[in-house]
Amino acid sequence: MADNAYGRVGAAARLGMGGFAGALATFVMDAVTGVFYTAHIKERESAISSQSAGAAVATRMLTALGLEPDEEDAGKAASVLHWTIGIGAGMMAGALSGKHARGAIAASAISTAGMLCFDEFGLSAIGAMPPSSRYPWQTNFRSVVGHVAFGIVLTLAYSVAVRVVER
């Protein structure tokens, strides 16, 4: 095997492996954040916003398309949006990884940091959610821990996928 193991993996393969790694990372992120989502925190968050971040963004998107979403529609669209962002971030990491093994770590870190920044600051900047400073510290902690878990799993899953393809 060459010193540069990633060198034989083409761009389309990197996108595919990134998407797979992003899906796995999203699944793990959901499991990790679920551990920290207590009934008490849910109640406190509901007092700040009646919708989850995903449902708020989905509602805005569906409304912009001229649709009139109800809560069920927003919830379904939020789930699709959540998974699309996770898989898309994995694909972005795959595209950014380049042809060097160390690129997977940097690309995963960039993708994950972008997701976290959008979650913590972008959602309020586009008017979808109140600023993260209005939420209890546990909400922001859960977000950071979840995104760190996403980044770790994304890096590991992508790196393993590349090594398997290279065999």
VOBA-1610 file (N, C-alpha, C; in pm, whole numbers, padded with zeros to 5 digits, always signed):
BEGIN
Met+00085-00117+00000Met+00000+00000+00000Met+00090+00124+00000Ala+00050+00226-00069Ala+00128+00349-00079Ala+00129+00424+00053Asp+00229+00512+00071Asp+00233+00595+00191Asp+00107+00680+00202Asn+00055+00719+00089Asn-00061+00805+00084Asn-00184+00719+00052Ala-00236+00651+00152Ala-00344+00555+00130Ala-00469+00620+00072Tyr-00496+00747+00105Tyr-00615+00812+00055Tyr-00603+00849-00092Gly-00483+00842-00147Gly-00458+00886-00283Gly-00534+00807-00388Arg-00568+00684-00364Arg-00637+00602-00463Arg-00789+00613-00451Val-00838+00686-00357Val-00982+00700-00338Val-01028+00825-00412Gly-01116+00806-00511Gly-01163+00918-00592Gly-01263+01006-00519Ala-01295+01118-00582Ala-01385+01217-00522Ala-01524+01159-00495Ala-01579+01083-00590Ala-01712+01026-00570Ala-01713+00928-00454Ala-01608+00850-00442Ala-01599+00755-00330Ala-01588+00830-00198Arg-01511+00938-00197Arg-01500+01017-00073Arg-01635+01075-00033Leu-01713+01121-00131Leu-01848+01172-00100Leu-01936+01062-00043Gly-01933+00944-00106Gly-02015+00832-00059Gly-01976+00786+00079Met-01845+00771+00100Met-01800+00728+00233Met-01829+00835+00337Gly-01817+00961+00297Gly-01851+01070+00389Gly-01998+01069+00426Gly-02084+01042+00327Gly-02227+01034+00355Gly-02260+00921+00451Phe-02197+00805+00428Phe-02216+00691+00519Phe-02168+00728+00660Ala-02050+00787+00669Ala-01995+00825+00800Ala-02083+00931+00866Gly-02137+01023+00786Gly-02226+01126+00839Gly-02355+01067+00895Ala-02409+00965+00827Ala-02531+00899+00877Ala-02503+00829+01010Leu-02392+00757+01016Leu-02356+00689+01141Leu-02331+00792+01252Ala-02263+00900+01220Ala-02234+01004+01320Ala-02363+01071+01368Thr-02460+01089+01279Thr-02589+01149+01317Thr-02663+01056+01413Phe-02661+00926+01383Phe-02726+00829+01470Phe-02665+00834+01611Val-02532+00835+01618Val-02464+00838+01748Val-02490+00971+01819Met-02486+01080+01744Met-02513+01211+01804Met-02653+01214+01868Asp-02751+01159+01798Asp-02887+01155+01853Asp-02892+01073+01982Ala-02821+00962+01985Ala-02819+00878+02105Ala-02752+00952+02221Val-02642+01020+02193Val-02569+01092+02297Val-02653+01209+02350Thr-02712+01287+02262Thr-02790+01402+02309Thr-02916+01356+02382Gly-02968+01240+02344Gly-03086+01188+02412Gly-03061+01158+02559Val-02939+01121+02591Val-02902+01093+02730Val-02917+01219+02816Phe-02888+01334+02757Phe-02890+01460+02832Phe-03022+01535+02823Tyr-03120+01479+02754Tyr-03247+01549+02733Tyr-03350+01500+02833Thr-03353+01564+02948Thr-03444+01525+03055Thr-03579+01595+03039Ala-03679+01545+03107Ala-03812+01606+03103Ala-03806+01750+03153His-03724+01774+03255His-03710+01909+03311His-03653+02005+03206Ile-03551+01963+03136Ile-03490+02049+03033Ile-03588+02069+02918Lys-03659+01965+02879Lys-03758+01978+02773Lys-03863+02082+02810Glu-03907+02079+02933Glu-04006+02175+02982Glu-03950+02318+02977Arg-03826+02335+03020Arg-03763+02468+03018Arg-03743+02518+02875Glu-03705+02428+02785Glu-03687+02468+02645Glu-03820+02502+02580Ser-03925+02428+02613Ser-04057+02454+02556Ser-04111+02590+02598Ala-04071+02636+02716Ala-04113+02768+02762Ala-04046+02880+02681Ile-03931+02850+02621Ile-03858+02948+02541Ile-03905+02945+02396Ser-03924+02825+02342Ser-03972+02808+02205Ser-04062+02686+02198Ser-04176+02703+02135Ser-04271+02593+02127Ser-04227+02484+02030Gln-04129+02516+01943Gln-04081+02419+01846Gln-03934+02388+01869Ser-03895+02268+01829Ser-03753+02236+01829Ser-03687+02317+01719Ala-03555+02323+01722Ala-03483+02398+01620Ala-03513+02344+01481Gly-03511+02213+01468Gly-03538+02151+01338Gly-03679+02182+01289Ala-03776+02173+01378Ala-03914+02200+01339Ala-03932+02348+01303Ala-03863+02437+01373Ala-03873+02580+01343Ala-03816+02610+01204Val-03701+02552+01172Val-03641+02573+01040Val-03729+02509+00933Ala-03777+02388+00959Ala-03863+02320+00862Ala-03991+02401+00837Thr-04049+02455+00941Thr-04170+02537+00927Thr-04141+02658+00840Arg-04028+02724+00865Arg-03991+02842+00785Arg-03970+02803+00638Met-03903+02692+00615Met-03878+02648+00477Met-04008+02611+00406Leu-04093+02536+00472Leu-04219+02494+00410Leu-04309+02614+00384Thr-04311+02709+00476Thr-04390+02830+00460Thr-04337+02914+00343Ala-04204+02923+00332Ala-04143+02997+00221Ala-04179+02935+00086Leu-04206+02805+00085Leu-04244+02736-00038Leu-04394+02750-00067Gly-04463+02827+00017Gly-04605+02850-00004Gly-04693+02742+00055Leu-04637+02657+00136Leu-04714+02551+00200Leu-04760+02599+00337Glu-04856+02530+00393Glu-04906+02565+00526Glu-04888+02445+00618Pro-04766+02429+00671Pro-04738+02309+00751Pro-04805+02312+00887Asp-04853+02196+00930Asp-04899+02182+01068Asp-04784+02123+01148Glu-04807+02095+01276Glu-04700+02043+01362Glu-04647+01909+01312Glu-04736+01823+01263Glu-04693+01692+01214Glu-04603+01708+01090Asp-04644+01795+00999Asp-04563+01820+00879Asp-04425+01874+00919Ala-04425+01970+01010Ala-04298+02029+01054Ala-04209+01925+01120Gly-04268+01835+01198Gly-04189+01731+01263Gly-04127+01635+01164Lys-04204+01594+01064Lys-04152+01504+00961Lys-04042+01573+00880Ala-04067+01697+00840Ala-03967+01771+00764Ala-03842+01798+00847Ala-03860+01819+00977Ala-03746+01841+01066Ala-03656+01719+01070Ser-03716+01602+01075Ser-03637+01478+01077Ser-03558+01463+00947Val-03623+01487+00834Val-03555+01480+00705Val-03442+01583+00700Leu-03469+01702+00745Leu-03368+01808+00745Leu-03249+01771+00834His-03277+01718+00952His-03173+01678+01046His-03080+01574+00983Trp-03137+01471+00924Trp-03056+01366+00863Trp-02984+01416+00738Thr-03049+01505+00664Thr-02985+01562+00545Thr-02863+01644+00584Ile-02875+01721+00690Ile-02760+01802+00736Ile-02648+01711+00785Gly-02681+01608+00861Gly-02578+01516+00912Gly-02507+01442+00800Ile-02584+01388+00707Ile-02524+01317+00594Ile-02448+01414+00505Gly-02506+01532+00484Gly-02439+01634+00402Gly-02309+01681+00463Ala-02306+01695+00595Ala-02181+01733+00661Ala-02075+01624+00645Gly-02119+01499+00648Gly-02026+01389+00623Gly-01974+01392+00481Met-02062+01420+00385Met-02019+01430+00245Met-01922+01546+00227Met-01951+01657+00295Met-01861+01772+00288Met-01724+01735+00344Ala-01722+01663+00456Ala-01595+01619+00513Ala-01521+01528+00416Gly-01594+01439+00351Gly-01533+01351+00251Gly-01473+01431+00136Ala-01546+01531+00090Ala-01497+01614-00020Ala-01374+01695+00021Leu-01375+01743+00145Leu-01264+01825+00194Leu-01142+01744+00236Ser-01160+01614+00255Ser-01053+01533+00313Ser-00929+01527+00225Gly-00946+01545+00097Gly-00831+01541+00007Gly-00770+01403+00000Lys-00643+01400-00033Lys-00577+01271-00058Lys-00480+01233+00053His-00496+01289+00170His-00406+01258+00281His-00486+01213+00402Ala-00434+01117+00475Ala-00503+01064+00593Ala-00534+01174+00695Arg-00441+01265+00715Arg-00465+01371+00814Arg-00578+01464+00769Gly-00610+01461+00640Gly-00719+01543+00589Gly-00853+01504+00645Ala-00871+01377+00680Ala-00999+01331+00736Ala-01027+01398+00870Ile-00924+01412+00950Ile-00941+01475+01081Ile-00976+01622+01065Ala-00900+01692+00982Ala-00925+01835+00961Ala-01061+01858+00897Ala-01094+01778+00796Ala-01222+01793+00728Ala-01339+01766+00822Ser-01327+01664+00906Ser-01433+01633+01003Ser-01447+01745+01104Ala-01335+01799+01148Ala-01338+01910+01244Ala-01405+02033+01184Ile-01373+02063+01060Ile-01433+02180+00993Ile-01583+02160+00976Ser-01624+02044+00929Ser-01767+02016+00911Ser-01843+02022+01043Thr-01785+01962+01145Thr-01849+01959+01277Thr-01856+02098+01338Ala-01749+02175+01327Ala-01750+02312+01379Ala-01854+02397+01307Gly-01866+02378+01177Gly-01968+02450+01101Gly-02108+02417+01148Met-02133+02288+01173Met-02264+02247+01223Met-02293+02308+01360Leu-02193+02303+01448Leu-02213+02357+01583Leu-02238+02507+01578Cys-02161+02579+01498Cys-02181+02724+01486Cys-02319+02757+01431Phe-02362+02681+01330Phe-02496+02704+01276Phe-02601+02678+01383Asp-02584+02571+01458Asp-02678+02534+01563Asp-02684+02641+01672Glu-02568+02686+01716Glu-02562+02780+01828Glu-02587+02926+01789Phe-02549+02964+01667Phe-02558+03105+01629Phe-02641+03129+01504Gly-02629+03041+01407Gly-02696+03061+01279Gly-02847+03056+01287Leu-02899+02965+01368Leu-03044+02952+01379Leu-03108+03080+01431Ser-03044+03144+01527Ser-03099+03271+01576Ser-03073+03383+01476Ala-02960+03377+01403Ala-02929+03480+01304Ala-03032+03483+01191Ile-03085+03366+01154Ile-03187+03362+01049Ile-03328+03380+01106Gly-03338+03398+01236Gly-03466+03423+01299Gly-03550+03300+01325Ala-03491+03183+01315Ala-03566+03059+01336Ala-03582+03026+01484Met-03483+03064+01564Met-03484+03031+01707Met-03435+03149+01787Pro-03472+03153+01915Pro-03413+03254+02003Pro-03263+03228+02019Pro-03187+03328+02059Pro-03042+03307+02079Pro-03015+03196+02181Ser-02906+03125+02161Ser-02874+03013+02250Ser-02852+03059+02393Ser-02820+03186+02412Ser-02799+03239+02547Ser-02929+03242+02628Arg-03044+03232+02564Arg-03172+03229+02636Arg-03204+03091+02691Tyr-03134+02990+02642Tyr-03161+02853+02684Tyr-03079+02818+02807Pro-03123+02717+02883Pro-03044+02673+03000Pro-02908+02619+02955Trp-02811+02629+03042Trp-02676+02585+03007Trp-02674+02439+02963Gln-02766+02359+03016Gln-02769+02218+02980Gln-02801+02197+02831Thr-02880+02287+02775Thr-02913+02280+02632Thr-02787+02300+02549Asn-02710+02402+02583Asn-02587+02430+02509Asn-02482+02322+02533Phe-02476+02272+02654Phe-02384+02161+02685Phe-02419+02039+02602Arg-02549+02007+02595Arg-02595+01892+02516Arg-02557+01910+02369Ser-02570+02031+02319Ser-02535+02059+02180Ser-02386+02038+02154Val-02303+02091+02244Val-02158+02077+02227Val-02117+01930+02236Val-02167+01859+02337Val-02132+01717+02353Val-02180+01637+02232Gly-02299+01665+02185Gly-02353+01595+02070Gly-02270+01618+01944His-02229+01742+01922His-02149+01772+01804His-02007+01715+01816Val-01952+01713+01935Val-01820+01650+01953Val-01831+01501+01922Ala-01937+01437+01972Ala-01958+01294+01942Ala-01973+01275+01791Phe-02047+01364+01726Phe-02063+01357+01581Phe-01927+01363+01513Gly-01844+01458+01552Gly-01713+01476+01490Gly-01622+01356+01510Ile-01624+01301+01628Ile-01539+01184+01656Ile-01583+01064+01572Val-01713+01038+01572Val-01765+00924+01495Val-01745+00947+01345Leu-01765+01069+01300Leu-01744+01100+01159Leu-01600+01071+01118Thr-01506+01117+01199Thr-01364+01094+01169Thr-01331+00945+01167Leu-01374+00874+01270Leu-01344+00731+01279Leu-01411+00651+01168Ala-01539+00676+01146Ala-01612+00599+01045Ala-01557+00627+00905Tyr-01526+00751+00878Tyr-01471+00785+00746Tyr-01333+00722+00727Ser-01251+00730+00829Ser-01116+00672+00820Ser-01121+00521+00801Val-01211+00454+00873Val-01225+00309+00857Val-01278+00276+00716Ala-01373+00352+00669Ala-01429+00328+00535Ala-01320+00340+00429Val-01236+00441+00441Val-01128+00459+00343Val-01032+00342+00349Arg-00999+00300+00469Arg-00905+00188+00482Arg-00965+00060+00423Val-01094+00038+00441Val-01159-00081+00383Val-01158-00073+00231Val-01187+00041+00175Val-01189+00059+00030Val-01048+00041-00028Glu-00949+00082+00048Glu-00811+00074+00000Glu-00757-00068-00003Arg-00820-00159+00065Arg-00768-00298+00069Arg-00777-00366-00062
//
